[in-house]
Amino acid sequence: MIKKITTPISLDTVKGLKAGDRVLLTGRIVTARDAAHKLMIEKKPDFVREYLKESVIYHCGPVVSKDSAGKWHFVSAGPTTSSREEPYEADVIQEYTVRGVIGKGGMGAKTSAGLQKTGAVYLHAVGGAGALIAECVKNVETVLMYEELGSPEAFWVIDVVDFPLVVTMDAHGASLHAEVLKNSEAKAKKLLESIR
Amino acid sequence: MSVDLKSAVLELIRRSSTSLHPSWERAIADAAGKEDKDSSAGTVFSTILENIKLARDKSAPICQDTGSLTFYVDYPAGGRESNYTNAIIDAVIDATGKQYLRPNAVDSITGKNTEDNTGVNAPVFYYHQWDKNEVRIRFMQKGGGSENCGAQYRIPDSRIGAGRDLKGVRKVVIDAAQQAQGQGCAPGIFGVAIGGDRASCAKFAKEQLFRKYGERSSDPELAKLEKQLLDDINSLGIGPMGFGGKTSALEVFIASQHRHPATYYVSIAYLCWANRNGTLTINGDKVTYD
């Protein structure tokens, strides 16, 4: 079954999501990646607060275009690798009451603990599916810190409709990534021992 | 030469960034065929195939990370390198303006993005003069997430129990695949080089990524190891995006070069499923793309 969820997301909705669930996300979300996460931890800026509250952070550095009227559009916008934000994410989730983090590759134990503490989920998008995901971005509301951080690293505030995602880390401590890692580790160990 | 080099390179970039080579589309379709359509892995493959088609139809980048850019230029002996460099840089700047490329050149000291994909060693150029009359420009876009999954081993490696032979090579490649998990947008393509010094080994591994789906090494020992490693990596169950599944690697390409008696390096260049590279050949007035 595919669950439809809309931002702002309530704590109840988040708690009802389980690792493995497929989700279609609609509503306003915000892109943030390496420089943005560093900034959110070091400076705790207030200008992103209203956009992030009970909303979703998207690990993405999009390809964008600007039309003749000066309006921005997303051309290609798949997820970037989330593990780089592992040192920051749990604190960002708590500081800004974020309910979801979209990215790829999953995150570690610190983020998992943060998801449980604040009540949030990690949502996996299909890496490399940039053109397809850009189709779900119906409107670019604004861009923050564009000059300072550059296009891929800026905070893009966007409206998405039916963004296809899979919950791979839930608010109850389950992680599909930890499970796959554990299973593949055991297989790799056995395989390496068999090569003589 | 009457061909406009800049326009030809711009078209090479557009094709590479927006249209996956049929060989790799087939590789993904083959992998999709092995999964249950309704499983997480099956869904990922359907999304990938749909995305490939959409990107081609819309002439939009397959992936927003249009990568770091490398040009391998072979040109007739006696020609001028700067002619190629200037035309390629102009094409890169144009391609960035046309959104075929995302600005990906960041000053490592100031953190400032140049916004046009040019800078110190950006793009990277490798030049080679040859005795043919034709010009061949091979272009590779490699995403940062996949680049981060690359590795270089110095064997013997006691942690993995890898000795200085092809069995040791097999072990370190399995280890690299296990470390990578789904992080570099699995299923990946593994370019592996054995021998040489550290720099030549890493470069040689990356160059293997120009090979096409199913293209085995001409060395029978290496061809055997390629097939073995493909089975090994796929037995780990990492699957597309690391969701679990039957295909974790689309290909393993291995090459070997001579080494110093005291050194034994194995480099692994990990490439995401979105294998964006292309070749432009110019022979007289004739321009071909592959």
Boltz contact constraints between the chains, C-beta under 6 A:
constraints:
  - contact:
      token1: [A, 62]
      token2: [B, 64]
      max_distance: 6.0
  - contact:
      token1: [A, 63]
      token2: [B, 61]
      max_distance: 6.0
  - contact:
      token1: [A, 63]
      token2: [B, 64]
      max_distance: 6.0
  - contact:
      token1: [A, 63]
      token2: [B, 99]
      max_distance: 6.0
  - contact:
      token1: [A, 63]
      token2: [B, 102]
      max_distance: 6.0
  - contact:
      token1: [A, 65]
      token2: [B, 99]
      max_distance: 6.0
  - contact:
      token1: [A, 75]
      token2: [B, 60]
      max_distance: 6.0
  - contact:
      token1: [A, 75]
      token2: [B, 99]
      max_distance: 6.0
  - contact:
      token1: [A, 76]
      token2: [B, 60]
      max_distance: 6.0
  - contact:
      token1: [A, 76]
      token2: [B, 61]
      max_distance: 6.0
  - contact:
      token1: [A, 76]
      token2: [B, 64]
      max_distance: 6.0
  - contact:
      token1: [A, 77]
      token2: [B, 64]
      max_distance: 6.0
  - contact:
      token1: [A, 78]
      token2: [B, 63]
      max_distance: 6.0
  - contact:
      token1: [A, 78]
      token2: [B, 64]
      max_distance: 6.0
  - contact:
      token1: [A, 81]
      token2: [B, 145]
      max_distance: 6.0
  - contact:
      token1: [A, 81]
      token2: [B, 183]
      max_distance: 6.0
  - contact:
      token1: [A, 105]
      token2: [B, 182]
      max_distance: 6.0
  - contact:
      token1: [A, 105]
      token2: [B, 183]
      max_distance: 6.0
  - contact:
      token1: [A, 126]
      token2: [B, 44]
      max_distance: 6.0
  - contact:
      token1: [A, 126]
      token2: [B, 47]
      max_distance: 6.0
  - contact:
      token1: [A, 127]
      token2: [B, 185]
      max_distance: 6.0
  - contact:
      token1: [A, 127]
      token2: [B, 241]
      max_distance: 6.0
  - contact:
      token1: [A, 128]
      token2: [B, 63]
      max_distance: 6.0
  - contact:
      token1: [A, 128]
      token2: [B, 185]
      max_distance: 6.0
  - contact:
      token1: [A, 128]
      token2: [B, 272]
      max_distance: 6.0
  - contact:
      token1: [A, 128]
      token2: [B, 274]
      max_distance: 6.0
  - contact:
      token1: [A, 129]
      token2: [B, 47]
      max_distance: 6.0
  - contact:
      token1: [A, 129]
      token2: [B, 51]
      max_distance: 6.0
  - contact:
      token1: [A, 130]
      token2: [B, 61]
      max_distance: 6.0
  - contact:
      token1: [A, 130]
      token2: [B, 63]
      max_distance: 6.0
  - contact:
      token1: [A, 130]
      token2: [B, 64]
      max_distance: 6.0
  - contact:
      token1: [A, 131]
      token2: [B, 51]
      max_distance: 6.0
  - contact:
      token1: [A, 131]
      token2: [B, 54]
      max_distance: 6.0
  - contact:
      token1: [A, 131]
      token2: [B, 55]
      max_distance: 6.0
  - contact:
      token1: [A, 131]
      token2: [B, 60]
      max_distance: 6.0
  - contact:
      token1: [A, 132]
      token2: [B, 50]
      max_distance: 6.0
  - contact:
      token1: [A, 132]
      token2: [B, 51]
      max_distance: 6.0
  - contact:
      token1: [A, 132]
      token2: [B, 54]
      max_distance: 6.0
  - contact:
      token1: [A, 150]
      token2: [B, 113]
      max_distance: 6.0
  - contact:
      token1: [A, 151]
      token2: [B, 103]
      max_distance: 6.0
  - contact:
      token1: [A, 180]
      token2: [B, 242]
      max_distance: 6.0
  - contact:
      token1: [A, 180]
      token2: [B, 244]
      max_distance: 6.0
  - contact:
      token1: [A, 183]
      token2: [B, 237]
      max_distance: 6.0
  - contact:
      token1: [A, 184]
      token2: [B, 178]
      max_distance: 6.0
  - contact:
      token1: [A, 184]
      token2: [B, 236]
      max_distance: 6.0
  - contact:
      token1: [A, 184]
      token2: [B, 237]
      max_distance: 6.0
  - contact:
      token1: [A, 184]
      token2: [B, 238]
      max_distance: 6.0
  - contact:
      token1: [A, 187]
      token2: [B, 236]
      max_distance: 6.0
  - contact:
      token1: [A, 188]
      token2: [B, 174]
      max_distance: 6.0
  - contact:
      token1: [A, 188]
      token2: [B, 178]
      max_distance: 6.0
  - contact:
      token1: [A, 188]
      token2: [B, 236]
      max_distance: 6.0
  - contact:
      token1: [A, 192]
      token2: [B, 171]
      max_distance: 6.0
  - contact:
      token1: [A, 195]
      token2: [B, 167]
      max_distance: 6.0
  - contact:
      token1: [A, 195]
      token2: [B, 171]
      max_distance: 6.0
